[in-house]
């Protein structure tokens, strides 16, 4: 009997991420592009020509993950050695390329982690385990960082604080990921004494408490100009969230279907699936 390997999960994760990237691109383009164009128009009308002002973590880290925080070029001529990228190219090919890279990368990671998690989440089926891994990844890698440091559109933010804001974002992201992994490990140990349901409640509650404390202790910043339209900011952040949600949701569902089909083809139980070999 051939034991299902981590490579099987990796390949299916990469394919699922590819499919998810195309779905996220549709959301980012049709829902995210309008507020981006509006924000750029506001920046240009106010005479702000430095696209660094719109570069918070939505452009540094979420351009590949979220891609509604597009970098953009102004109408100024490119300097020596610089290549001016048309806005039309950024919003299509550039947007799709960033999402493809993000989707495939996330798909590979979720696939490998799902392979490791098989048989370790109690009596969850392979499909349910994969969905649980994707859901935890979405919450830890995006939802909590989004709540503390939400993405901003072009014309929002100061170029002088990009370094400090990026450092804060990645610090909080690391805390969230470490907290999520710790919660899973603690939950597994508690399951032997409390049972799966109560252990899950305790571990989830502990993770939420740790994140709330971190959110209270880490510095906050608000660089949105007073005259910036609230509706544009809301539309941009909503599009950002919807793009990420689509990416993770499609990735999780498609990979879960792939894993379910893989499990049916193999005469193996969930515990045998956990015996992964690279």
N, C-alpha and C positions, 0 to 999 in steps of 0.2 A: 504494500500500500504506500503510495507516494504521500509524504507528509507535506501539507501546505506550507510554503516558505514565505519569509518576509518579502522576497522578491515578487511573489504573486500579488501581494498586497500593494507593493510599491508601484508596480506597473499599472494596476487598476486605479490606484490613487492618482497617478500622473494623468491618466486618461480622464478620470472624473474631474480633476482640476481644470483640464483643457475645456471640457464641456461647460463647467461652471464659469470659466472666464468669458466665454461668449455670451452667456446669459447675463452676467454682470455688466458686460460692455453695453448691451441693449439698454439696461437701466441707467447706467452712467451717461450714456449719450442722450437719451430722450428725456430723462428726468434731471440729470445733473448739469448738462450743458447750458440750458437756459439761464439759471442763476449765475453760472460762471461768466457767460457773455455779458450779463447785466452788470456784474461786479467789475469786469474789465472796462466796460463802457464808463462806469462811474469813476474809475481810477483815471482813465484817460481824459475825461471831461474836467477832472479836478487838477489836471496837470501833473499827476503822479506818474513818473515814467520808470521808476525802479520796481521791477517785478519782484524784488526781494521783499517788498512790503507785504506781499501775499504769501510769503513762504513760512508758514508755521509747520507743525508736524504733518499737516495735511499735504504739504508739498514734499517734505523731506521723506517721511515714512509712508504716507498714505497715497502718494502718487502711484505706487505700485500696488498697494493693497486696496485702495478705495478709488483712486483716479478721478474723483470729482474735484479734488484740489489741484487742478492742472497748473503746471508752470506755464507762463505765457511770455511772449516777447512783445515789447512795445514797438512803436513805429520808428524808433530811433535806428539809425544805421548801425550795423554790426561793426564792432571795433576790429582792429587788426588781429587776424588769427581766429576770429569768432565767426560762427556760422549762424545766420538768422533763420530760425525755423518758423515757417508760416503757421499762423494760428489754425488754419484749416487742417494742416497736417498733424498738429498737436492733438486736436480734438477727435481725430479719426485713427490714423495709423499709430501715433504715439500713445493714445489712450488704450487702444487694443493691445499694443505690445506690452505696456506696463501690466495690464490685467492678465495677459497670457503668462508672463513671468511669475506674477503673484499666484495665479491659479495653479499652475503646474507645481510650483514650489510648495504651496500649502497642501496640494493633493498628495504629493509624495510624503510629506511629513505626517499627514493624517493617516495615510495608508500604512506606513511603518508603525506608527503608534497604535493603530487599530490592531495590527498583527500581534504586537506585544500584549495588548489588553485582552485578547481573546481568552475566555475562560477565567479571567481574573475579576470580573464584575458579577460575581454570584452566578445566577442562572440565566443571565441575559443571553439571548440568541446572538449569533454573529451580526445580524442586521442591527439589532438594538445596541450592541456594543459599539459598532461603527458610528451610529447616530449619536450615541452618548459622547464619544470622543470628539466628534465634530461640534456638538453643542457646547461642550466644555471649552474647546478651543476658541469658539466664537466669543463666549462670555469673557474668558481670561485675556485673549489677545486683542479684543476690540471693544466690547461693551464697556468694561470698567475704565480703560484708558479714554474712551470717548466721553464718558461722563465727567471726568476731571479735566481733560484737555481736548475739548471738541475741535474739529477742524474749522478753519476759517477760509473764506473765499479770497481771491485777489483783492487788493486794496485794503486788506485788514492785517495789522501786525507791523512791527518795526523790524527792519533789517538788522538793526544793532543787537537784537535779542534772540536771533535765530539759534545761536549756539546754546545759550542757556535754556531756551524752551525745548530744544531737541533733547538736551541732556535730561531735563525733567521728565519728558515723555518716555524716554527709554528707561529711565530709572523706575518709573511707575509701572511700565510694561513688564520689566523684570520682576518686580515685586508681585505683580498679578500672576505671572506664569509660575513663579516659585511657590506662591501661595496655593495655586490650583493643584500642582503636583503634590504638595504636602498634604492637602485636604484629601486627595485620593488615597495616599498611603495611610493616613490616619484612619480614614473610613474603612479600609480593608482590615486593619487591625481591630477596630472597634466592632466590626461585623461579627466576630467570633463570640463576643460577649453580649452585644446589644441586639444583634440581628441586623439584617441588611437595611431595612427601612429606617430604623432609629439611628443606625450608624451613618446613613446618608444624610439624615437631617442634621446630625451633630456636625459632620464634616462640612456641609454646605454652610451652616450657620457660622462655624468658625472662620471659614474663608471670607464670608461677607463681613464679619466683624473686623478681621485683619485689614480688609480693603477699605472699610470706612475709616478706620484709624489712620491708615496711610493717606487717604484723601484729606483728612483733617490736618495732618502734619506737614504734608508737602506744600510748597509755595503755590499760590494761585496767581494767575495773570489774566488781565482783560484789556486787550489792545484794540477793541472794536471802537472806531470813532463814534462820537455821539450823533453825528449826522448821517451815519450809515443806515440805510433802510433796514428795519427789523425783518421785513418780509423776505428780503433777499437773503439775509443771514439764515433765517429759518429754512427757506427753501434749499439752500446749499447744504446745511447740516442734515436736513431730512434726506436729501438725495445721497449724501455721504453714507448715512446709516443704511438706506435701502440698497445701495450698491454692495456694501459689505454683507448685509443680510442675505442678499441673493447669491453672492459668491459662496458663502459658507453653507447656506441651505441646499443649494443645488449640488455642491460638492458632497455634502453628507448623504443626501438622498440617493444620488447616483452611485456613490461608492458603496453604500449599504446594499443597493440592488446587485451590484457586481459581486460583493462579498457573499450575499445570499445565494446567488447562482453558483459561485465557487464552492460553497459549503455543500450544496445539494449534489454536485458532481463528485464530491469526495466522500467515501464511506467513513467519515470521521465525525466524532462528536466535538462539541465545543472545547473540551479539554484537550483533545488531540490537535485541534486547530491552534491551541496555545503553544504547541511544540514547534515554534518557527525556527527555521534555519536560514541564515543569510546565504 
